[in-house]
Amino acid sequence: MTQQAEASQPRIPLQDRLRQLLDGPVALDKRALLGTLYAEVSRYETLAYAAGWNDALATVRRGPRRDDDA
């Protein structure tokens, strides 16, 4: 999935998404459940990492802060 497609999806808090997976209508065996949980957590980590980079790049583009002059 592309980054734009990821961004266009509604953001469900991780805890709610995990609850959906655990309480969902389809019973998963342990391996399938762990694989699904791992994929969900990895996706959230990737989104958080990308957001951090976007914040850092935006800060760099704004230029250095002049706190020392104040």
Protein Blocks (a to p, Z undefined) as FASTA:
>chain_A
ZZklmmmpccddfklmmmmmmmmmbdcdfklmmmmmmmmmmmmmmmmmmmmmmmmmmmmm
nopafkklZZ
